[in-house]
């Protein structure tokens, strides 16, 4: 019901503390996730650097072991180094070095030197011949400190910086040779970038999953808060209605009893006057108007009592088409006295629904009474009210249509508002009561101005 929804909305808006706390919590969670993601990325990047360095060291150590084994095998096969086998020894070892370099595409050169600094064996990747001019500087710069790696700028390509990895070779348990591996830093950086991109993608996917789960949780909490506030608002509204209903019951009782006594006294006075003469006729007209106002006040008190008190549904299965027939039979005589033709539209197929037939009958009667009042403004032409009942899919409907003037744009804005009435003397409770009854059954009331003239109200009800 519109009035109830507006009241609930005002109650919800008066409690912004829940939303404020929810938004603050969401912002804090988002900030924490961003900080954790950034920290993980920084730590993981540092770990990747260490991993690449460890892989380089492991590669250099394993290659140094292979070179040592090859040199030992050649020495065992050719005997002690001498002038007669120096060329063959150099050829076999350098051929092995070239095969190792072919298997490791990031290696640019391999140098084997003795402890005196003399280069014994070497293998250089094609296109790196100019780098031989750097070998003496490399050997001299590393003679004393023997660092594990040195950064060297390429002579052939100044934009290229490669690493010179240094590993000792032990022969007979004593360090006798030193091997240098020139590694292309661009390939290492590409490998590092690929690992970092893969890691970043995994972290982002994990963070996205966490954010999605957190968002769902926050949405669920937000929904729970709204439901809790709505339940609280409904409970508050129910308490208010119960209190108003109690007051309305007492007020209606206190008003209707004197009204009944006043109406009875007026009727006795009217009988005593008899309506003879001009003065009697005038008094009779005044008495009639007074009785009508008393009747209107009595109806207003009764309707307000119906609206204010909580609805207690006595549900049972009934035929809504038969209910419409009963309403036509009940209102037929009254409509005829007002010059209105009350008709049943369509067939009388059974439309079974579950609900409170008495309350639904009252809702339909309110729509019929409104249609009657609308038709009274038609001075000429036929006055027709058509009632129809049927079903569409899983929904049942009851339609009340008249051929009156329809609903104006001004009246449409106040439709279903409490105590709003477009006709003189109206209580403004008929449509709100009908809407409240229908919505308590899980249905709704729709209206429109019919293209052929008049207004049409339809009750839609889930069976």
Secondary structure, DSSP 4 states (H G I P E B T S, - for coil): -HHHHHHHHHHHHT-THHHHHHHHHHHHHHHHHHHHHHHHHHHHHHHHHHHHHHHHHHHHHHHHHHHHHHHHHHHHHH-S--TTTHHHHHHHHHHHHHHHHHH-TTEEEEEEEETTS-EEEEEE-TT-GGGHHHHHHHHHHTTTT--SEEEEE-SS-TT-EEEEEEEEEEETTEEEEEEEEEEEHHHHHHHHHHHHHHHHHHHHHHHHHHHHHHHHHHHHHHHHHHHHHHHHHHHHHHHHHHHHHHHHHHHHHHHHHHHHHHHHHHHHHHHHHTT-HHHHHHHHHHHHHHHHHHHHHHHHHHHHHHHHSPP----EEEEHHHHHHHHHHHHHHHHHHTT-EEEE-S-----EEEE-HHHHHHHHHHHHHHHHHHHTT--SS--EEEEEEEEETTEEEEEEEE-SS---HHHHHTTT-TT--SSTT--S-HHHHHHHHHHHTT-EEEEEE-TTSSEEEEEEEE-
